[in-house]
Amino acid sequence: MSECDKTKVCACPKTECPNHKKCCLCVIKHRETDSLPYCLFLDNGGDKSVANYYEVLKKRFEDKGEIQS
């Protein structure tokens, strides 16, 4: 068993994924596909791309009035 297999709780709903509960392998896969793991981007609306992450983050700050357009 590698260090990667020691995750006890996994937020990802894709339990059929071979990387489920194997955070280090999951991060490597997502880095290679320019996307974020579900656990790091829960409110992704089905799009885990880095570009979408920044759009969601920008909207969150705009909604709080912290970014002036």
N, CA, C and O atoms as CSV, one atom per row, in Angstrom:
chain,resi,resn,atom,element,x,y,z
A,1,MET,N,N,0.851,-1.186,0.000
A,1,MET,CA,C,0.000,0.000,0.000
A,1,MET,C,C,0.891,1.241,0.000
A,1,MET,O,O,1.812,1.360,0.808
A,2,SER,N,N,0.607,2.139,-0.896
A,2,SER,CA,C,1.386,3.367,-0.976
A,2,SER,C,C,0.760,4.447,-0.119
A,2,SER,O,O,-0.367,4.297,0.354
A,3,GLU,N,N,1.481,5.532,0.083
A,3,GLU,CA,C,0.947,6.682,0.814
A,3,GLU,C,C,-0.329,7.186,0.154
A,3,GLU,O,O,-1.203,7.736,0.824
A,4,CYS,N,N,-0.434,7.006,-1.119
A,4,CYS,CA,C,-1.567,7.498,-1.889
A,4,CYS,C,C,-2.863,6.780,-1.517
A,4,CYS,O,O,-3.944,7.330,-1.730
A,5,ASP,N,N,-2.786,5.605,-0.986
A,5,ASP,CA,C,-3.970,4.807,-0.665
A,5,ASP,C,C,-4.537,5.074,0.720
A,5,ASP,O,O,-5.461,4.374,1.137
A,6,LYS,N,N,-4.021,6.059,1.450
A,6,LYS,CA,C,-4.419,6.241,2.844
A,6,LYS,C,C,-5.539,7.244,3.070
A,6,LYS,O,O,-5.878,7.522,4.220
A,7,THR,N,N,-6.121,7.793,2.019
A,7,THR,CA,C,-7.206,8.756,2.163
A,7,THR,C,C,-8.415,8.058,2.769
A,7,THR,O,O,-8.870,7.036,2.256
A,8,LYS,N,N,-8.931,8.606,3.853
A,8,LYS,CA,C,-10.083,8.007,4.525
A,8,LYS,C,C,-11.403,8.570,4.000
A,8,LYS,O,O,-12.379,7.832,3.867
A,9,VAL,N,N,-11.439,9.862,3.701
A,9,VAL,CA,C,-12.661,10.517,3.225
A,9,VAL,C,C,-12.358,11.149,1.874
A,9,VAL,O,O,-11.358,11.847,1.709
A,10,CYS,N,N,-13.235,10.895,0.915
A,10,CYS,CA,C,-13.060,11.452,-0.420
A,10,CYS,C,C,-14.348,12.161,-0.806
A,10,CYS,O,O,-15.419,11.554,-0.792
A,11,ALA,N,N,-14.252,13.443,-1.152
A,11,ALA,CA,C,-15.430,14.243,-1.508
A,11,ALA,C,C,-15.931,13.958,-2.921
A,11,ALA,O,O,-17.043,14.356,-3.269
A,12,CYS,N,N,-15.151,13.295,-3.721
A,12,CYS,CA,C,-15.529,13.060,-5.107
A,12,CYS,C,C,-16.672,12.042,-5.196
A,12,CYS,O,O,-16.594,10.964,-4.605
A,13,PRO,N,N,-17.734,12.389,-5.938
A,13,PRO,CA,C,-18.856,11.455,-6.065
A,13,PRO,C,C,-18.588,10.309,-7.052
A,13,PRO,O,O,-19.389,9.380,-7.153
A,14,LYS,N,N,-17.475,10.374,-7.772
A,14,LYS,CA,C,-17.176,9.356,-8.784
A,14,LYS,C,C,-16.472,8.159,-8.129
A,14,LYS,O,O,-15.265,7.972,-8.287
A,15,THR,N,N,-17.231,7.374,-7.409
A,15,THR,CA,C,-16.671,6.238,-6.677
A,15,THR,C,C,-16.133,5.148,-7.609
A,15,THR,O,O,-15.327,4.317,-7.190
A,16,GLU,N,N,-16.579,5.148,-8.877
A,16,GLU,CA,C,-16.092,4.138,-9.827
A,16,GLU,C,C,-14.716,4.497,-10.401
A,16,GLU,O,O,-14.092,3.671,-11.066
A,17,CYS,N,N,-14.246,5.705,-10.151
A,17,CYS,CA,C,-12.953,6.153,-10.670
A,17,CYS,C,C,-11.822,5.357,-10.015
A,17,CYS,O,O,-11.826,5.167,-8.798
A,18,PRO,N,N,-10.865,4.897,-10.803
A,18,PRO,CA,C,-9.741,4.137,-10.227
A,18,PRO,C,C,-8.878,4.979,-9.277
A,18,PRO,O,O,-8.116,4.427,-8.483
A,19,ASN,N,N,-8.992,6.297,-9.355
A,19,ASN,CA,C,-8.222,7.179,-8.472
A,19,ASN,C,C,-9.009,7.628,-7.249
A,19,ASN,O,O,-8.507,8.424,-6.455
A,20,HIS,N,N,-10.232,7.134,-7.082
A,20,HIS,CA,C,-11.050,7.497,-5.922
A,20,HIS,C,C,-10.314,7.118,-4.637
A,20,HIS,O,O,-9.853,5.986,-4.489
A,21,LYS,N,N,-10.209,8.056,-3.725
A,21,LYS,CA,C,-9.491,7.920,-2.449
A,21,LYS,C,C,-7.978,7.789,-2.635
A,21,LYS,O,O,-7.278,7.383,-1.707
A,22,LYS,N,N,-7.471,8.122,-3.806
A,22,LYS,CA,C,-6.027,8.102,-4.072
A,22,LYS,C,C,-5.641,9.501,-4.526
A,22,LYS,O,O,-5.404,9.747,-5.709
A,23,CYS,N,N,-5.584,10.411,-3.560
A,23,CYS,CA,C,-5.440,11.838,-3.861
A,23,CYS,C,C,-4.237,12.158,-4.741
A,23,CYS,O,O,-4.357,12.951,-5.675
A,24,CYS,N,N,-3.102,11.572,-4.470
A,24,CYS,CA,C,-1.916,11.937,-5.255
A,24,CYS,C,C,-2.088,11.541,-6.724
A,24,CYS,O,O,-1.680,12.292,-7.609
A,25,LEU,N,N,-2.681,10.381,-6.997
A,25,LEU,CA,C,-2.913,9.970,-8.382
A,25,LEU,C,C,-3.972,10.845,-9.037
A,25,LEU,O,O,-3.874,11.166,-10.222
A,26,CYS,N,N,-4.983,11.227,-8.270
A,26,CYS,CA,C,-6.038,12.096,-8.777
A,26,CYS,C,C,-5.476,13.468,-9.167
A,26,CYS,O,O,-5.794,13.994,-10.233
A,27,VAL,N,N,-4.652,14.033,-8.309
A,27,VAL,CA,C,-4.050,15.341,-8.598
A,27,VAL,C,C,-3.176,15.260,-9.848
A,27,VAL,O,O,-3.207,16.163,-10.684
A,28,ILE,N,N,-2.402,14.193,-9.980
A,28,ILE,CA,C,-1.555,14.020,-11.170
A,28,ILE,C,C,-2.427,13.969,-12.425
A,28,ILE,O,O,-2.119,14.625,-13.419
A,29,LYS,N,N,-3.514,13.193,-12.384
A,29,LYS,CA,C,-4.415,13.079,-13.544
A,29,LYS,C,C,-4.997,14.435,-13.914
A,29,LYS,O,O,-5.025,14.805,-15.088
A,30,HIS,N,N,-5.459,15.170,-12.919
A,30,HIS,CA,C,-6.082,16.459,-13.200
A,30,HIS,C,C,-5.057,17.500,-13.654
A,30,HIS,O,O,-5.377,18.365,-14.469
A,31,ARG,N,N,-3.864,17.426,-13.149
A,31,ARG,CA,C,-2.816,18.347,-13.614
A,31,ARG,C,C,-2.552,18.111,-15.095
A,31,ARG,O,O,-2.352,19.060,-15.853
A,32,GLU,N,N,-2.550,16.876,-15.498
A,32,GLU,CA,C,-2.293,16.537,-16.901
A,32,GLU,C,C,-3.448,16.945,-17.819
A,32,GLU,O,O,-3.240,17.129,-19.018
A,33,THR,N,N,-4.664,17.090,-17.275
A,33,THR,CA,C,-5.826,17.449,-18.089
A,33,THR,C,C,-6.240,18.903,-17.874
A,33,THR,O,O,-7.296,19.320,-18.352
A,34,ASP,N,N,-5.427,19.675,-17.165
A,34,ASP,CA,C,-5.689,21.095,-16.899
A,34,ASP,C,C,-7.070,21.305,-16.279
A,34,ASP,O,O,-7.841,22.170,-16.695
A,35,SER,N,N,-7.348,20.492,-15.280
A,35,SER,CA,C,-8.609,20.613,-14.553
A,35,SER,C,C,-8.325,20.426,-13.071
A,35,SER,O,O,-7.215,20.055,-12.688
A,36,LEU,N,N,-9.320,20.679,-12.245
A,36,LEU,CA,C,-9.160,20.556,-10.806
A,36,LEU,C,C,-9.935,19.349,-10.289
A,36,LEU,O,O,-11.017,19.043,-10.790
A,37,PRO,N,N,-9.387,18.666,-9.295
A,37,PRO,CA,C,-10.133,17.571,-8.678
A,37,PRO,C,C,-11.415,18.103,-8.041
A,37,PRO,O,O,-11.468,19.255,-7.609
A,38,TYR,N,N,-12.427,17.275,-7.987
A,38,TYR,CA,C,-13.716,17.667,-7.425
A,38,TYR,C,C,-13.558,18.230,-6.008
A,38,TYR,O,O,-14.216,19.213,-5.670
A,39,CYS,N,N,-12.712,17.640,-5.183
A,39,CYS,CA,C,-12.563,18.069,-3.793
A,39,CYS,C,C,-12.032,19.500,-3.687
A,39,CYS,O,O,-12.230,20.147,-2.658
A,40,LEU,N,N,-11.375,20.000,-4.706
A,40,LEU,CA,C,-10.851,21.360,-4.686
A,40,LEU,C,C,-11.775,22.355,-5.387
A,40,LEU,O,O,-11.543,23.562,-5.328
A,41,PHE,N,N,-12.809,21.861,-6.044
A,41,PHE,CA,C,-13.695,22.737,-6.813
A,41,PHE,C,C,-15.098,22.127,-6.813
A,41,PHE,O,O,-15.579,21.649,-7.840
A,42,LEU,N,N,-15.748,22.151,-5.642
A,42,LEU,CA,C,-17.038,21.493,-5.460
A,42,LEU,C,C,-18.166,22.127,-6.270
A,42,LEU,O,O,-19.038,21.418,-6.773
A,43,ASP,N,N,-18.160,23.459,-6.402
A,43,ASP,CA,C,-19.253,24.143,-7.112
A,43,ASP,C,C,-18.887,24.406,-8.567
A,43,ASP,O,O,-18.904,25.547,-9.028
A,44,ASN,N,N,-18.556,23.337,-9.282
A,44,ASN,CA,C,-18.020,23.472,-10.643
A,44,ASN,C,C,-19.080,23.458,-11.733
A,44,ASN,O,O,-18.759,23.735,-12.889
A,45,GLY,N,N,-20.321,23.149,-11.411
A,45,GLY,CA,C,-21.373,23.122,-12.422
A,45,GLY,C,C,-21.087,22.159,-13.565
A,45,GLY,O,O,-21.590,22.345,-14.673
A,46,GLY,N,N,-20.295,21.146,-13.310
A,46,GLY,CA,C,-19.970,20.154,-14.335
A,46,GLY,C,C,-18.720,20.474,-15.149
A,46,GLY,O,O,-18.300,19.665,-15.977
A,47,ASP,N,N,-18.125,21.638,-14.924
A,47,ASP,CA,C,-16.919,22.055,-15.665
A,47,ASP,C,C,-15.790,22.283,-14.665
A,47,ASP,O,O,-15.765,23.301,-13.973
A,48,LYS,N,N,-14.853,21.334,-14.590
A,48,LYS,CA,C,-13.755,21.423,-13.623
A,48,LYS,C,C,-12.499,22.067,-14.210
A,48,LYS,O,O,-11.415,21.953,-13.637
A,49,SER,N,N,-12.646,22.743,-15.352
A,49,SER,CA,C,-11.481,23.371,-15.977
A,49,SER,C,C,-10.963,24.517,-15.113
A,49,SER,O,O,-11.714,25.123,-14.349
A,50,VAL,N,N,-9.690,24.799,-15.243
A,50,VAL,CA,C,-9.077,25.896,-14.502
A,50,VAL,C,C,-9.714,27.225,-14.908
A,50,VAL,O,O,-9.921,28.096,-14.063
A,51,ALA,N,N,-10.025,27.384,-16.188
A,51,ALA,CA,C,-10.659,28.620,-16.664
A,51,ALA,C,C,-12.012,28.829,-15.973
A,51,ALA,O,O,-12.325,29.941,-15.548
A,52,ASN,N,N,-12.811,27.766,-15.862
A,52,ASN,CA,C,-14.097,27.875,-15.183
A,52,ASN,C,C,-13.915,28.176,-13.701
A,52,ASN,O,O,-14.699,28.925,-13.119
A,53,TYR,N,N,-12.895,27.605,-13.095
A,53,TYR,CA,C,-12.618,27.877,-11.680
A,53,TYR,C,C,-12.421,29.381,-11.466
A,53,TYR,O,O,-12.979,29.952,-10.529
A,54,TYR,N,N,-11.638,30.011,-12.319
A,54,TYR,CA,C,-11.398,31.448,-12.171
A,54,TYR,C,C,-12.663,32.266,-12.433
A,54,TYR,O,O,-12.867,33.301,-11.797
A,55,GLU,N,N,-13.509,31.820,-13.354
A,55,GLU,CA,C,-14.776,32.513,-13.596
A,55,GLU,C,C,-15.690,32.426,-12.372
A,55,GLU,O,O,-16.295,33.421,-11.973
A,56,VAL,N,N,-15.788,31.237,-11.783
A,56,VAL,CA,C,-16.617,31.048,-10.586
A,56,VAL,C,C,-16.066,31.876,-9.432
A,56,VAL,O,O,-16.823,32.518,-8.704
A,57,LEU,N,N,-14.750,31.861,-9.268
A,57,LEU,CA,C,-14.110,32.631,-8.197
A,57,LEU,C,C,-14.337,34.129,-8.396
A,57,LEU,O,O,-14.636,34.846,-7.441
A,58,LYS,N,N,-14.193,34.601,-9.640
A,58,LYS,CA,C,-14.415,36.020,-9.942
A,58,LYS,C,C,-15.852,36.413,-9.616
A,58,LYS,O,O,-16.089,37.454,-9.005
A,59,LYS,N,N,-16.806,35.587,-10.020
A,59,LYS,CA,C,-18.214,35.867,-9.743
A,59,LYS,C,C,-18.472,35.903,-8.238
A,59,LYS,O,O,-19.215,36.758,-7.755
A,60,ARG,N,N,-17.870,34.992,-7.508
A,60,ARG,CA,C,-18.052,34.956,-6.049
A,60,ARG,C,C,-17.581,36.267,-5.416
A,60,ARG,O,O,-18.251,36.803,-4.533
A,61,PHE,N,N,-16.444,36.779,-5.856
A,61,PHE,CA,C,-15.940,38.044,-5.313
A,61,PHE,C,C,-16.776,39.232,-5.781
A,61,PHE,O,O,-17.001,40.174,-5.022
A,62,GLU,N,N,-17.236,39.186,-7.031
A,62,GLU,CA,C,-18.104,40.270,-7.532
A,62,GLU,C,C,-19.409,40.316,-6.747
A,62,GLU,O,O,-19.902,41.392,-6.410
A,63,ASP,N,N,-19.962,39.142,-6.459
A,63,ASP,CA,C,-21.209,39.082,-5.701
A,63,ASP,C,C,-21.036,39.641,-4.283
A,63,ASP,O,O,-21.985,40.166,-3.701
A,64,LYS,N,N,-19.839,39.528,-3.739
A,64,LYS,CA,C,-19.560,40.058,-2.402
A,64,LYS,C,C,-19.175,41.526,-2.456
A,64,LYS,O,O,-18.990,42.165,-1.420
A,65,GLY,N,N,-19.052,42.067,-3.682
A,65,GLY,CA,C,-18.674,43.468,-3.836
A,65,GLY,C,C,-17.196,43.732,-3.613
A,65,GLY,O,O,-16.799,44.869,-3.358
A,66,GLU,N,N,-16.382,42.692,-3.706
A,66,GLU,CA,C,-14.948,42.831,-3.461
A,66,GLU,C,C,-14.164,43.126,-4.727
A,66,GLU,O,O,-12.982,43.459,-4.649
A,67,ILE,N,N,-14.792,43.012,-5.895
A,67,ILE,CA,C,-14.134,43.336,-7.176
A,67,ILE,C,C,-14.970,44.422,-7.841
A,67,ILE,O,O,-16.185,44.288,-7.982
A,68,GLN,N,N,-14.328,45.456,-8.232
A,68,GLN,CA,C,-15.002,46.546,-8.944
A,68,GLN,C,C,-14.735,46.371,-10.434
A,68,GLN,O,O,-13.578,46.317,-10.850
A,69,SER,N,N,-15.776,46.282,-11.231
A,69,SER,CA,C,-15.609,46.116,-12.682
A,69,SER,C,C,-15.501,47.463,-13.365
A,69,SER,O,O,-15.357,47.527,-14.585
